């Protein structure tokens, strides 16, 4: 029961984040430079305040359930796959903490084209890592439903 629940929570939270990160990367961040100098600081502060609960709850569910899958895993899905998925989460969390959050903090003081470009380019780390996690979890689901039997 526990592995199945953890798997569902991890699959759903991962794919939620895959969709969200692609929308942020392709749509949302691409419009940051269109806000205007005068309104940008307020926009950046509001962005951080409003997006935090939208991303933090699923990110916490994802990392806790990913750790649980390593402990309580499945006979069908190798533990090494879950470890690899967890390593991708460590990359995502580290990128968030050391690259994107500092960029957002700097942008809260006003628009800076160099910081903006760093934010957009460094966010590809999370976009690619979450996409890889999504693919991994989809493959695991395929295995769990007997896709290779």
NULODREN-226018 format. One record per residue (C-alpha): x, y, z. Coordinates in pm, whole numbers. Example, Ala and Ser with C-alpha at 12.3 -4.5 7.8 and 13.67 -1.06 7.14 Angstrom:
<atoms>
[atom [1230,-450,780]],
[atom [1367,-106,714]],
</atoms>
This chain:
<atoms>
[atom [0,0,0]],
[atom [272,249,99]],
[atom [481,203,-219]],
[atom [174,247,-440]],
[atom [67,564,-259]],
[atom [420,703,-272]],
[atom [445,621,-641]],
[atom [116,796,-723]],
[atom [211,1102,-517]],
[atom [552,1115,-683]],
[atom [418,1065,-1035]],
[atom [148,1332,-996]],
[atom [373,1589,-825]],
[atom [651,1533,-1078]],
[atom [424,1579,-1378]],
[atom [260,1881,-1217]],
[atom [608,2035,-1189]],
[atom [703,1932,-1544]],
[atom [403,2122,-1680]],
[atom [460,2419,-1453]],
[atom [833,2452,-1524]],
[atom [778,2445,-1901]],
[atom [508,2713,-1873]],
[atom [738,2927,-1659]],
[atom [1036,2876,-1891]],
[atom [858,2929,-2223]],
[atom [583,3177,-2130]],
[atom [622,3344,-1793]],
[atom [994,3422,-1782]],
[atom [990,3531,-2145]],
[atom [759,3819,-2051]],
[atom [959,3952,-1754]],
[atom [1136,4203,-1976]],
[atom [802,4344,-2095]],
[atom [678,4463,-1756]],
[atom [862,4794,-1766]],
[atom [1127,4942,-1539]],
[atom [885,5136,-1320]],
[atom [658,4846,-1229]],
[atom [913,4565,-1235]],
[atom [1026,4561,-870]],
[atom [665,4529,-750]],
[atom [597,4268,-1019]],
[atom [900,4062,-911]],
[atom [801,4073,-543]],
[atom [443,3974,-627]],
[atom [568,3695,-853]],
[atom [776,3545,-571]],
[atom [494,3579,-316]],
[atom [229,3428,-542]],
[atom [428,3145,-700]],
[atom [585,3014,-379]],
[atom [280,2820,-251]],
[atom [210,2692,-603]],
[atom [555,2534,-628]],
[atom [655,2457,-268]],
[atom [374,2216,-180]],
[atom [423,1992,-486]],
[atom [803,2016,-454]],
[atom [781,1899,-92]],
[atom [540,1617,-184]],
[atom [772,1517,-466]],
[atom [1093,1503,-261]],
[atom [933,1327,38]],
[atom [763,1067,-183]],
[atom [1085,1022,-387]],
[atom [1277,949,-65]],
[atom [1002,711,42]],
[atom [1027,524,-288]],
[atom [1396,464,-224]],
[atom [1313,315,117]],
[atom [994,126,32]],
[atom [1039,87,-349]],
[atom [886,-171,-575]],
[atom [999,-508,-705]],
[atom [923,-396,-1060]],
[atom [1102,-61,-1049]],
[atom [1471,-93,-959]],
[atom [1581,108,-655]],
[atom [1868,254,-864]],
[atom [1609,429,-1083]],
[atom [1454,589,-776]],
[atom [1799,697,-656]],
[atom [1864,853,-997]],
[atom [1528,1034,-973]],
[atom [1623,1160,-628]],
[atom [1960,1285,-757]],
[atom [1768,1483,-1021]],
[atom [1566,1638,-738]],
[atom [1884,1734,-556]],
[atom [1999,1907,-877]],
[atom [1662,2086,-904]],
[atom [1662,2200,-540]],
[atom [2027,2311,-558]],
[atom [1961,2504,-879]],
[atom [1658,2667,-719]],
[atom [1845,2764,-402]],
[atom [2175,2875,-555]],
[atom [2075,3009,-898]],
[atom [1708,3101,-942]],
[atom [1626,3231,-591]],
[atom [1925,3469,-589]],
[atom [1824,3597,-935]],
[atom [1468,3657,-816]],
[atom [1601,3835,-506]],
[atom [1812,4066,-721]],
[atom [1524,4131,-961]],
[atom [1306,4232,-663]],
[atom [1527,4543,-643]],
[atom [1449,4630,-1005]],
[atom [1496,4495,-1354]],
[atom [1854,4406,-1445]],
[atom [1896,4263,-1798]],
[atom [2203,4058,-1701]],
[atom [2031,3900,-1399]],
[atom [1720,3839,-1609]],
[atom [1925,3655,-1874]],
[atom [2097,3450,-1600]],
[atom [1755,3357,-1456]],
[atom [1618,3243,-1791]],
[atom [1929,3052,-1896]],
[atom [1990,2886,-1556]],
[atom [1626,2779,-1534]],
[atom [1695,2534,-1817]],
[atom [1871,2321,-1553]],
[atom [1542,2271,-1371]],
[atom [1341,2240,-1692]],
[atom [1562,1961,-1823]],
[atom [1595,1783,-1487]],
[atom [1218,1785,-1426]],
[atom [1156,1666,-1780]],
[atom [1398,1380,-1719]],
[atom [1214,1297,-1395]],
[atom [885,1304,-1581]],
[atom [1021,1061,-1839]],
[atom [1161,836,-1568]],
[atom [832,829,-1379]],
[atom [635,764,-1700]],
[atom [868,474,-1781]],
[atom [825,339,-1427]],
[atom [447,357,-1466]],
[atom [475,169,-1795]],
[atom [681,-99,-1617]],
[atom [436,-117,-1325]],
[atom [137,-174,-1552]],
[atom [320,-453,-1733]],
[atom [434,-260,-2038]],
[atom [741,-477,-2093]],
[atom [587,-818,-2027]],
</atoms>
